[in-house]
Amino acid sequence: MAAFPNVGIQGMTMRLRSATAVSTSPFTFDQQTYQHQGVRWEAEVSLPPLSRSDAKQVEAFFASLRGQGSTFTLGNPLHNITAVGTITSGTKNATTVTGAVAGATAGDYFEVGGSLYIITEIGVSTFDIMPPLRTTISAPTTLDFSLPKGTWRLASNEIEWSISEASLYGFTFACVEAI
């Protein structure tokens, strides 16, 4: 698995997509919802204008992925806090885990096991996360709040970039969490 090249990010749209079904009665407009287990990160990323020398490494990186065939690590460079935390136990697909965090609040991101999570609520000896836990944790596991990353794959098998008259390269791409 490759790490995304360190060329900076100009803009990023992050999304947490949930597989929730809603059925609305056409007569009363009453609604029923069903929350399926599926939740994943999705993102659109724009890189700053790059010179040819910087663009070459990004072109090579994208070419090496072969579309959706390979995965890479990527994080949001603005999510970087000084905090400590541990999950002591949690089952796969859980959104509430046993553990503790210090220096973090709801809305902070962390990485564990190559997956990116956001804290949604902190309790006394538990805290809530999204997306659901990707693997079972049965021993104390340290959380990484310092530039946390997730594992991603391209959302499409095609990648393109623009080249301006000033020889500046522009890259925008979409990716989804690799689960």
C-alpha positions in Angstrom: 0.0 0.0 0.0 1.4 3.4 -1.0 1.3 6.6 0.9 -0.1 9.6 -1.0 2.7 11.9 -2.2 3.4 14.8 0.1 2.5 17.7 -2.2 -0.1 19.4 -0.1 -3.9 19.6 -0.5 -5.7 22.7 -1.7 -9.2 21.6 -0.9 -10.9 18.5 0.4 -14.6 17.4 0.7 -15.0 14.7 3.3 -18.2 12.7 3.5 -19.4 9.9 5.8 -21.9 7.8 3.8 -24.4 5.6 5.7 -26.5 2.8 4.2 -29.8 3.9 5.8 -33.1 3.1 4.1 -36.1 5.3 4.5 -39.6 4.4 3.4 -42.3 7.1 3.3 -46.0 6.3 3.1 -47.5 8.1 0.1 -50.7 8.6 2.0 -49.7 9.7 5.5 -46.0 10.6 4.9 -45.1 8.5 8.0 -41.6 7.3 7.7 -39.8 4.1 8.7 -36.0 3.9 8.7 -33.6 0.9 8.7 -30.0 1.4 9.5 -27.9 -1.1 7.6 -24.3 -1.8 8.9 -22.6 0.0 6.0 -20.8 3.3 6.7 -17.8 4.5 4.8 -15.7 7.6 4.2 -15.7 9.3 0.8 -13.7 12.3 -0.3 -13.0 14.6 -3.2 -9.5 16.1 -3.1 -8.0 19.0 -5.1 -4.3 19.5 -5.1 -2.6 22.9 -5.4 -1.2 23.8 -8.9 2.0 21.8 -9.3 5.1 22.3 -11.2 6.2 19.6 -13.7 8.7 18.2 -11.2 6.1 17.9 -8.4 3.4 16.7 -10.9 5.6 13.8 -12.1 5.5 12.0 -8.7 1.7 12.5 -8.5 1.3 11.2 -12.1 3.5 8.2 -11.3 1.5 7.5 -8.1 -1.8 7.5 -9.8 -0.5 5.4 -12.7 0.8 2.8 -10.1 -2.6 2.4 -8.6 -4.1 1.0 -11.8 -7.5 2.6 -11.1 -9.3 1.0 -8.2 -6.9 -1.9 -8.1 -4.6 -0.7 -5.3 -5.1 1.2 -2.1 -3.3 4.1 -0.5 -3.1 6.0 2.8 -4.4 9.6 3.0 -5.5 11.9 5.8 -6.7 15.5 6.2 -3.7 17.7 7.0 -5.8 19.9 9.3 -6.8 17.0 11.6 -3.8 17.0 13.9 -4.2 17.3 17.7 -2.2 16.4 20.7 -4.3 13.8 22.5 -3.9 10.3 23.9 -6.3 7.5 23.9 -6.7 3.8 24.0 -9.4 1.3 23.0 -9.4 -1.5 25.5 -12.2 -3.5 23.8 -14.6 -3.2 21.0 -16.3 -5.7 18.6 -16.3 -5.4 14.9 -19.1 -3.1 13.7 -19.4 -1.5 17.1 -20.0 2.3 17.4 -19.4 2.4 21.2 -16.0 1.2 22.4 -14.5 0.7 25.8 -11.5 2.9 26.5 -10.4 6.4 27.3 -9.2 9.6 25.6 -7.5 12.6 27.0 -7.2 15.9 25.2 -9.7 15.0 22.5 -13.4 16.0 22.1 -16.3 15.0 19.9 -15.4 15.8 16.3 -11.7 14.8 16.6 -10.3 12.2 14.3 -8.0 9.3 15.1 -6.4 6.3 13.3 -6.3 2.8 14.5 -5.4 -0.3 12.5 -5.1 1.7 9.3 -8.7 3.0 9.5 -9.8 6.6 10.1 -12.5 7.3 12.8 -14.2 10.4 14.2 -15.3 10.6 17.9 -19.0 11.4 18.2 -19.4 11.3 22.0 -17.2 10.7 25.0 -18.4 9.0 28.2 -16.8 7.9 31.4 -15.3 4.6 30.3 -16.6 4.4 26.7 -16.7 6.6 23.7 -18.7 6.6 20.4 -17.1 6.5 17.0 -18.0 6.5 13.3 -17.6 4.6 11.1 -18.2 1.4 13.0 -15.1 -0.4 14.2 -13.5 -2.3 11.3 -12.0 -5.1 13.4 -12.5 -6.5 16.9 -10.1 -5.1 19.5 -9.6 -7.2 22.6 -6.3 -5.8 23.9 -5.4 -2.2 24.7 -4.8 -0.4 21.4 -3.3 3.1 21.2 -5.1 5.7 19.1 -3.1 8.0 16.7 -4.4 11.6 16.8 -1.3 13.0 15.0 -2.3 13.4 11.3 -4.5 10.3 11.3 -4.9 8.5 8.0 -7.2 6.1 6.5 -6.9 3.5 3.7 -8.5 4.6 0.5 -9.0 3.5 -3.1 -9.9 5.6 -6.1 -13.7 6.0 -6.7 -13.2 5.4 -10.4 -10.8 3.5 -12.7 -10.0 6.8 -14.5 -7.7 9.6 -13.3 -7.1 12.8 -15.2 -5.2 16.0 -14.7 -5.1 19.4 -16.4 -2.0 21.2 -17.7 -2.1 25.0 -18.1 -0.2 27.2 -20.6 2.1 28.2 -17.6 3.0 24.5 -17.3 1.1 24.1 -14.0 -0.6 20.8 -13.4 -4.0 20.5 -11.7 -5.3 17.3 -10.0 -8.7 16.6 -8.6 -9.8 13.1 -7.7 -12.4 11.2 -5.7 -11.7 8.3 -3.4 -13.6 6.0 -1.0 -12.6 4.1 2.1 -11.1 0.7 1.3 -12.9 -1.7 3.6 
